[in-house]
Amino acid sequence: MCRLRIDWLVRHLLGVLAVVAGGLVVVVIFSLLQGAWPAINSGLLGHFFSDPNWQPGSVRDPQYGLVPMLAGSFLVTVAAALIATPLGVAGAVFHHFYAPRQIAKWNLRAMELLAGMPAVVLGFWGLTVVVPAIARIEPPGQSLLAAALVLALMILPIIALTTQAALAAVPLSQVQAAAGLGIGRAGTILKIALPMARRGIGAGVLLALARAIGETLVVVMLCGNIAQIPGSLFDPIRPVTSTIALEMGYATASHKSLLYAAGLILVLVVGLLVGWLSFRKNLDHDAVN
C-alpha cells in the first residue's frame, strides 16, 4: 500500500511539473502578445514590411520598417549554419569512425565545454580577435561575417553532438554488413552511416538554427548594428534581437509595443522550426511502424 501511494504521489508530482513547464511557454507567448497588442490593434504591423527604414522615435516621419533587420537575422543565421554544419558533421564522423579513444574522449569534452561557454566570452573573443582580423581585410570589421563566424562557433557543438548521437544510433549490424561486402570505411560512412543518420543530423541543424535566431549578445557585439540589407559579408547589419536588446530600455509605449511584436515574430519563426522538427519525427515514426 505504501509503495502504491508513493507511485501515485510521484506520478502526480511529475504531471504537475510537466504542466508547469509547458504553461511557462504559454505565459511567455501570452505576455508577448499582450505587449504587442497595441501595435497589432492600431495596424502598425503593416508598416513592418512597407516602410523602408526603422525610425520609430522620429517625430516628423516615424518609420517602422523591419525588413532590413529580418534580413539581417536570416542572413547571419544561415551563414552561421553553412559554416557550422559541415564542420560539425565532419568532426562527428571523425570522432565516431576514425579517432583513437583518447582523442575521441578529448574531442567530446571539448564540444561539451564549448556548448556551455558563456555567450559574452565568445563575443569578447570575437571582438578582440575576429573583428580586427576582418578589419585588416575590409573595414570596419564588425559585420555580417564577424557575427556569423562567432555564431557558427556557438552552434557548432549542437550540430556535432547531435550528429555523434545519430551516428551512434546506426545499427552496428549495418556497418558490419557493409564491411563484409568489402565496402571501405569511407564508402560505409557515405553510403550507410550518413544516410541512416540524416534525420538526427537534420534535427541537430534545426535546433542549431533555432538557437542562432534567438542569439542576442554575440550579434550585438559583432554585427555593427546598422539596420540595412547588406551588400556583402563585410557590411554591418542589425538583426531583430539586437534591436530589441538595444532599444527596449528607452522605448516609449508605441515603440515598445513594436518591439514586443518583433519578438513575437521571432517566437513564431522558432515555433515553425520546432513544428517542422516534430512533423519530421512523426513521419519517421510512422515509417518505422
Stockholm file with secondary structure:
# STOCKHOLM 1.0

chainA/1-289         MCRLRIDWLVRHLLGVLAVVAGGLVVVVIFSLLQGAWPAINSGLLGHFFSDPNWQPGSVRDPQYGLVPMLAGSFLVTVAAALIATPLGVAGAVFHHFYAPRQIAKWNLRAMELLAGMPAVVLGFWGLTVVVPAIARIEPPGQSLLAAALVLALMILPIIALTTQAALAAVPLSQVQAAAGLGIGRAGTILKIALPMARRGIGAGVLLALARAIGETLVVVMLCGNIAQIPGSLFDPIRPVTSTIALEMGYATASHKSLLYAAGLILVLVVGLLVGWLSFRKNLDHDAVN
#=GR chainA/1-289 SS CHHHHHHHHHHHHHHHHHHHHHHHHHHHHHHHHHHHHHHHHTTGGGHHHHCSSEETTCSSSCEECCHHHHHHHHHHHHHHHHHHHHHHHHHHHIIIIISCHHHHHHHHHHHHHHHTSCHHHHHHHIIIIIHHHHHHHSTTCCSHHHHHHHHHHHHHHHHHHHHHHHHHTSCHHHHHHHHHTTCCHHHHIIIIIHHHTHHHHHHHHHHHHHHHHHCCHHHHHHSBCCCSCCSSTTSCBCCHHHHHHHHTTTCCHHHHHHHHHHHHHHHHHHHHHHHHHHHHHHHHHHHHC
#=GC SS_cons         CHHHHHHHHHHHHHHHHHHHHHHHHHHHHHHHHHHHHHHHHTTGGGHHHHCSSEETTCSSSCEECCHHHHHHHHHHHHHHHHHHHHHHHHHHHIIIIISCHHHHHHHHHHHHHHHTSCHHHHHHHIIIIIHHHHHHHSTTCCSHHHHHHHHHHHHHHHHHHHHHHHHHTSCHHHHHHHHHTTCCHHHHIIIIIHHHTHHHHHHHHHHHHHHHHHCCHHHHHHSBCCCSCCSSTTSCBCCHHHHHHHHTTTCCHHHHHHHHHHHHHHHHHHHHHHHHHHHHHHHHHHHHC
//
